[in-house]
Amino acid sequence: MNYTAYILSKQPVNPSLLISDRKVLHEVTVLASLPVAVVGLFFVAGLVPGAYLIDLTRLIKLRRYQWIAKKRRLTYISAVLRSLNREPDRYTVQLLMAA
């Protein structure tokens, strides 16, 4: 959940940089930044589902690669046991998987 955590927990934009330090421009920039902030809020709210979808896709890919690696290891262990003229049973395969 890398992208989702970044959007939800960190500040993608520092709002204090948008407000002027001068007395005259301070109120004007605050008033001008309110509509921009509302649009930005909707924009960020639209990014959250996209980031969640990207993170979910990465998680599914990771789980698939882990499953494929486990399947390959099971196939290799079964082939080794057959080459030793032993029938691969569940106990022996689990014992070799733990090793």
C-alpha positions as CSV (number, residue, x, y, z in Angstrom):
1,M,0.0,0.0,0.0
2,N,2.8,2.4,-0.9
3,Y,0.9,4.9,-3.0
4,T,-2.3,4.9,-0.8
5,A,-0.3,5.4,2.4
6,Y,1.6,8.3,0.7
7,I,-1.6,10.1,-0.3
8,L,-3.4,9.5,3.0
9,S,-0.6,10.1,5.5
10,K,1.8,12.6,4.0
11,Q,1.2,16.0,2.5
12,P,1.6,15.8,-1.3
13,V,1.5,19.6,-1.4
14,N,2.7,22.0,1.3
15,P,-0.1,24.6,1.5
16,S,2.0,27.2,3.5
17,L,4.1,27.7,0.4
18,L,1.1,29.0,-1.5
19,I,0.2,31.9,0.9
20,S,2.1,35.1,0.6
21,D,4.1,36.6,3.5
22,R,3.2,40.2,2.7
23,K,0.3,41.8,4.7
24,V,-1.6,43.1,1.7
25,L,-1.3,39.9,-0.3
26,H,-1.9,37.6,2.6
27,E,-5.7,37.9,2.6
28,V,-6.0,37.9,-1.1
29,T,-4.0,34.8,-1.5
30,V,-6.0,33.1,1.3
31,L,-9.2,34.0,-0.5
32,A,-7.9,32.9,-3.9
33,S,-6.5,29.7,-2.6
34,L,-9.9,28.5,-1.1
35,P,-11.5,27.5,-4.5
36,V,-8.2,26.0,-5.6
37,A,-8.1,24.0,-2.3
38,V,-11.6,22.7,-2.9
39,V,-10.7,21.6,-6.5
40,G,-7.5,20.0,-5.1
41,L,-9.5,18.2,-2.4
42,F,-11.7,16.6,-5.1
43,F,-8.6,15.8,-7.2
44,V,-6.9,14.1,-4.3
45,A,-10.1,12.2,-3.4
46,G,-10.1,11.0,-7.0
47,L,-6.5,9.8,-6.7
48,V,-7.2,7.6,-3.7
49,P,-9.2,4.9,-5.5
50,G,-6.6,4.9,-8.3
51,A,-3.7,4.5,-5.8
52,Y,-5.7,1.7,-4.0
53,L,-6.2,-0.1,-7.4
54,I,-2.4,0.2,-8.2
55,D,-1.5,-1.2,-4.7
56,L,-4.0,-4.0,-5.0
57,T,-2.6,-5.0,-8.4
58,R,1.0,-5.0,-7.0
59,L,-0.2,-7.2,-4.1
60,I,-1.9,-9.7,-6.4
61,K,1.2,-9.9,-8.6
62,L,3.4,-10.5,-5.6
63,R,1.1,-13.2,-4.3
64,R,1.1,-14.8,-7.8
65,Y,4.8,-14.8,-8.0
66,Q,5.1,-16.3,-4.6
67,W,2.6,-19.1,-5.5
68,I,4.5,-19.8,-8.7
69,A,7.8,-20.1,-6.8
70,K,6.2,-22.5,-4.3
71,K,4.8,-24.6,-7.2
72,R,8.2,-24.7,-8.9
73,R,9.8,-25.8,-5.7
74,L,7.2,-28.6,-5.2
75,T,7.8,-29.8,-8.7
76,Y,11.5,-29.8,-8.2
77,I,11.2,-31.7,-4.9
78,S,8.9,-34.3,-6.5
79,A,11.4,-34.7,-9.4
80,V,14.3,-35.2,-7.0
81,L,12.3,-37.9,-5.0
82,R,11.4,-39.7,-8.2
83,S,15.0,-39.7,-9.3
84,L,15.9,-41.4,-6.0
85,N,13.2,-44.1,-6.8
86,R,11.0,-42.8,-4.0
87,E,7.3,-42.0,-4.4
88,P,6.7,-38.4,-3.3
89,D,4.2,-38.4,-0.5
90,R,2.8,-35.5,1.4
91,Y,5.0,-35.9,4.5
92,T,8.2,-36.2,2.6
93,V,7.5,-33.2,0.4
94,Q,6.5,-31.0,3.4
95,L,9.7,-32.2,5.2
96,L,11.9,-31.2,2.2
97,M,10.0,-27.9,1.8
98,A,10.8,-26.9,5.4
99,A,14.5,-27.6,4.9
